[in-house]
Amino acid sequence: MINNIKRSSYVDGTIEDVPVSILLDTGAEVSVISPEVFNTIQRKSEKSLKPTKWRLKAASGDDLQVKGQLDVNLKITAMKTVEHEWPLTVIVANIQDECILGMNFMNEAVINFKKHSLMIDDKCIPLVEKRRPHGQETTCYRIYMDETVELP
């Protein structure tokens, strides 16, 4: 029997010094931020979107509205201290979460659900378990890239 789970594993961090709650998603091929997070980044820095040739699809097969891509600095924090900083390319698309950390980053990471931790670069970062607000549906994304190819 599968229970209706209304919680997911997150880590706290910043993207370009903007605080974000980061969903760890091993089903996502790429990392994605919401347009709201991008707008906050853009107000604080001179970062601008680059065009992208990638299209993103949700688990249902529906296209996600992609705005572009952005090269950012990701910091993951634990107990209010910065653990490390990594360069990361993210796609800006309409998603419910602030940030989804996908396999383009997590290929080097180990998630230990029993110990509620993320191991990366020999650092152990505690996971933050978050529940969806009452009445908010649990969402299921299977984000994958679908390259657009033009035939002559």
C-alpha positions in Angstrom: 0.0 0.0 0.0 1.3 3.4 -1.0 0.5 6.3 1.4 -0.3 9.7 0.0 3.0 11.4 0.9 2.8 15.2 1.3 6.4 15.9 2.2 9.6 16.0 0.3 13.3 16.3 0.9 14.9 19.8 0.6 18.1 21.6 1.5 18.4 25.3 2.3 20.6 27.5 0.2 21.1 30.5 -1.9 21.3 31.2 -5.6 23.2 34.4 -6.3 22.7 35.2 -2.6 18.9 34.9 -2.9 17.6 32.5 -0.2 15.8 29.5 -1.7 14.3 26.2 -0.5 15.8 23.5 -2.8 13.9 20.4 -3.7 16.2 17.4 -4.3 14.8 15.6 -7.3 16.6 12.5 -8.7 14.0 12.3 -11.4 14.9 15.7 -12.9 17.7 15.7 -15.5 18.4 19.4 -15.0 18.1 22.0 -12.3 15.3 24.5 -12.5 14.4 27.7 -10.8 11.0 29.5 -10.8 10.5 32.8 -12.6 9.9 34.5 -9.2 13.4 33.4 -8.0 14.9 34.6 -11.3 13.2 38.0 -11.0 14.7 38.4 -7.5 18.1 37.5 -8.8 17.8 40.0 -11.7 16.8 42.8 -9.3 20.0 42.1 -7.2 22.5 41.5 -10.0 23.2 42.1 -13.7 22.4 38.5 -14.5 20.3 38.0 -17.6 18.7 35.0 -19.2 20.3 33.3 -22.1 18.3 31.6 -24.8 18.1 27.8 -24.5 17.5 25.1 -27.1 16.1 22.8 -24.5 12.4 22.2 -23.8 11.3 20.7 -20.5 8.5 18.2 -20.0 6.7 17.2 -16.8 6.0 13.6 -15.9 2.6 13.9 -17.6 4.4 14.7 -20.9 3.1 18.3 -20.8 5.6 21.0 -21.8 6.8 23.3 -19.1 7.0 27.0 -20.1 10.7 27.6 -20.4 12.0 31.2 -20.1 15.7 30.6 -20.7 18.8 29.5 -18.9 21.1 31.1 -16.4 24.6 30.4 -15.0 24.5 30.9 -11.3 26.4 30.3 -8.1 24.6 27.8 -5.7 25.4 27.8 -2.0 24.0 25.0 0.2 23.7 25.9 3.8 23.3 23.8 7.0 22.6 25.3 10.4 22.8 28.8 8.8 26.4 28.4 7.7 27.5 28.0 4.0 28.8 24.6 3.4 30.1 25.1 -0.1 29.6 27.0 -3.4 29.2 25.5 -6.8 28.7 26.9 -10.3 25.5 25.7 -11.8 23.4 26.2 -15.0 19.7 26.4 -14.3 16.7 26.5 -16.5 14.1 29.1 -15.6 10.6 27.6 -16.0 7.2 27.7 -14.5 7.5 25.3 -11.5 5.7 25.3 -8.1 8.9 25.1 -6.0 11.5 27.8 -5.8 14.3 25.5 -7.0 14.6 21.9 -8.2 18.1 20.5 -8.0 18.4 17.9 -10.7 20.9 15.3 -11.8 23.1 17.8 -13.6 24.2 18.7 -10.1 23.5 15.6 -8.1 25.5 13.1 -10.1 28.3 13.6 -7.6 26.0 13.5 -4.6 24.7 10.7 -2.4 21.3 11.1 -0.7 20.9 9.0 2.5 17.2 9.0 3.3 17.7 6.9 6.4 20.1 9.5 7.9 18.2 12.4 6.3 21.4 13.8 4.7 23.0 14.8 1.4 26.7 13.9 1.0 28.6 16.0 -1.5 32.3 16.9 -1.7 32.9 15.1 1.6 30.3 17.3 3.3 27.3 16.0 5.1 24.3 18.3 4.7 21.1 17.6 6.7 17.9 17.3 4.7 15.0 19.5 5.6 11.7 17.7 5.4 8.8 19.9 4.3 5.2 19.3 4.1 2.8 20.8 1.6 0.4 23.3 3.0 -3.1 21.9 3.9 -5.1 21.6 0.7 -2.2 21.9 -1.7 -1.9 19.0 -4.0 1.2 16.9 -4.2 2.8 17.5 -7.5 4.8 15.0 -9.6 7.3 16.2 -12.1 9.5 14.1 -14.3 11.6 16.9 -15.8 13.5 15.9 -18.8 15.1 17.7 -21.6 13.7 17.4 -25.1 16.1 18.9 -27.6 14.6 20.8 -30.4 16.1 19.6 -33.7 15.3 21.4 -37.0 15.5 19.3 -40.1 16.6 20.9 -43.4 
